[in-house]
Amino acid sequence: MAHIVIPYGTSEGQTARISEFIADVLRGHGHEVESLDLKHADHLLPGGCDAAIVGASIHMGKHEAYVRDFVRTNRDALENIPSALFSVSLSAHGDMENAEKYVSEFEDETGWHPSRVALFSGALLYTEYGFLKRMVMKKIAQDSGSLDTDTSRDYIYTEWDGVRRFAEDFAAGLGQKAVQSNL
Ligand SMILES: Cc1cc2nc3c(=O)[nH]c(=O)nc-3n(C[C@H](O)[C@H](O)[C@H](O)COP(=O)(O)O)c2cc1C
């Protein structure tokens, strides 16, 4: 059993939901999992953790600045344990090239090059946005051609099967490492 930490940044809550989903999958594999909302946590990876999955979402072309700070501060620790990054954006729903670009900018800015990276589609939560944000997001959706524009409802684009596969693969990687270190 490994102690896995999931430090994440979120603005409207979708990355938090994805973190909890990943945590549940990993717990199902017998691991002890701790989700850490970095907005409310201090900036050190908890001591004694065996693996980490960092999550962040995109707003105006950038991942949360406090997630970048967390990764910069903890880069050495992240490089010494099995670790992964998942990035949540609307670009991941139809514009993968852009979604990949956000991650490569994040890697350049933090100096961290995680061996596993996942790009997950986020959500358009029109009913939870204030008026201005709702109008801005509707315009972005219209311009994109791949997003929905009915502001009377929300749209969740996250593909939960893909999130489950990512978590299962991460757990399988931990299992292989444990086997190798016992050889
Ligand atoms: C104000 C605002 C700006 C956004 N900017 C971008 C963007 O530049 N590129 C993108 O792909 N998605 C963008 N998104 C979509 C978010 O990444 C998506 O809604 C995601 O689910 C947010 O995750 P969170 O709820 O964990 O913060 C934006 C969303 C909002 C509300």
Ligand as a Chemical Component Dictionary entry (heavy atoms), coordinates in Angstrom:
data_LIG
# 
_chem_comp.id                   LIG 
_chem_comp.type                 NON-POLYMER 
_chem_comp.pdbx_formal_charge   0 
_chem_comp.three_letter_code    LIG 
# 
loop_
_chem_comp_atom.comp_id 
_chem_comp_atom.atom_id 
_chem_comp_atom.alt_atom_id 
_chem_comp_atom.type_symbol 
_chem_comp_atom.charge 
_chem_comp_atom.model_Cartn_x 
_chem_comp_atom.model_Cartn_y 
_chem_comp_atom.model_Cartn_z 
_chem_comp_atom.pdbx_ordinal 
LIG C1  C1  C 0 -12.904 32.549 -16.895 1  
LIG C2  C2  C 0 -12.498 31.251 -17.521 2  
LIG C3  C3  C 0 -11.405 31.217 -18.395 3  
LIG C4  C4  C 0 -11.033 30.018 -19.013 4  
LIG N1  N1  N 0 -9.976  30.022 -19.873 5  
LIG C5  C5  C 0 -9.659  28.880 -20.527 6  
LIG C6  C6  C 0 -8.606  28.878 -21.489 7  
LIG O1  O1  O 0 -7.916  29.862 -21.713 8  
LIG N2  N2  N 0 -8.368  27.705 -22.147 9  
LIG C7  C7  C 0 -9.089  26.569 -21.907 10 
LIG O2  O2  O 0 -8.822  25.555 -22.540 11 
LIG N3  N3  N 0 -10.074 26.537 -20.979 12 
LIG C8  C8  C 0 -10.376 27.670 -20.292 13 
LIG N4  N4  N 0 -11.375 27.662 -19.352 14 
LIG C9  C9  C 0 -12.086 26.418 -19.068 15 
LIG C10 C10 C 0 -11.664 25.773 -17.747 16 
LIG O3  O3  O 0 -10.358 25.218 -17.853 17 
LIG C11 C11 C 0 -12.683 24.675 -17.413 18 
LIG O4  O4  O 0 -13.913 25.303 -17.145 19 
LIG C12 C12 C 0 -12.273 23.821 -16.263 20 
LIG O5  O5  O 0 -13.290 22.855 -16.058 21 
LIG C13 C13 C 0 -12.045 24.614 -14.991 22 
LIG O6  O6  O 0 -11.612 23.718 -13.988 23 
LIG P1  P1  P 0 -11.819 24.092 -12.446 24 
LIG O7  O7  O 0 -13.297 24.116 -12.197 25 
LIG O8  O8  O 0 -11.159 22.982 -11.703 26 
LIG O9  O9  O 0 -11.145 25.404 -12.231 27 
LIG C14 C14 C 0 -11.761 28.835 -18.724 28 
LIG C15 C15 C 0 -12.835 28.870 -17.831 29 
LIG C16 C16 C 0 -13.202 30.062 -17.235 30 
LIG C17 C17 C 0 -14.377 30.057 -16.295 31 
# 
loop_
_chem_comp_bond.comp_id 
_chem_comp_bond.atom_id_1 
_chem_comp_bond.atom_id_2 
_chem_comp_bond.value_order 
_chem_comp_bond.pdbx_ordinal 
LIG C1  C2  SING 1  
LIG C2  C3  SING 2  
LIG C2  C16 DOUB 3  
LIG C3  C4  DOUB 4  
LIG C4  N1  SING 5  
LIG C4  C14 SING 6  
LIG N1  C5  DOUB 7  
LIG C5  C6  SING 8  
LIG C5  C8  SING 9  
LIG C6  O1  DOUB 10 
LIG C6  N2  SING 11 
LIG N2  C7  SING 12 
LIG C7  O2  DOUB 13 
LIG C7  N3  SING 14 
LIG N3  C8  DOUB 15 
LIG C8  N4  SING 16 
LIG N4  C9  SING 17 
LIG N4  C14 SING 18 
LIG C9  C10 SING 19 
LIG C10 O3  SING 20 
LIG C10 C11 SING 21 
LIG C11 O4  SING 22 
LIG C11 C12 SING 23 
LIG C12 O5  SING 24 
LIG C12 C13 SING 25 
LIG C13 O6  SING 26 
LIG O6  P1  SING 27 
LIG P1  O7  DOUB 28 
LIG P1  O8  SING 29 
LIG P1  O9  SING 30 
LIG C14 C15 DOUB 31 
LIG C15 C16 SING 32 
LIG C16 C17 SING 33 
# 
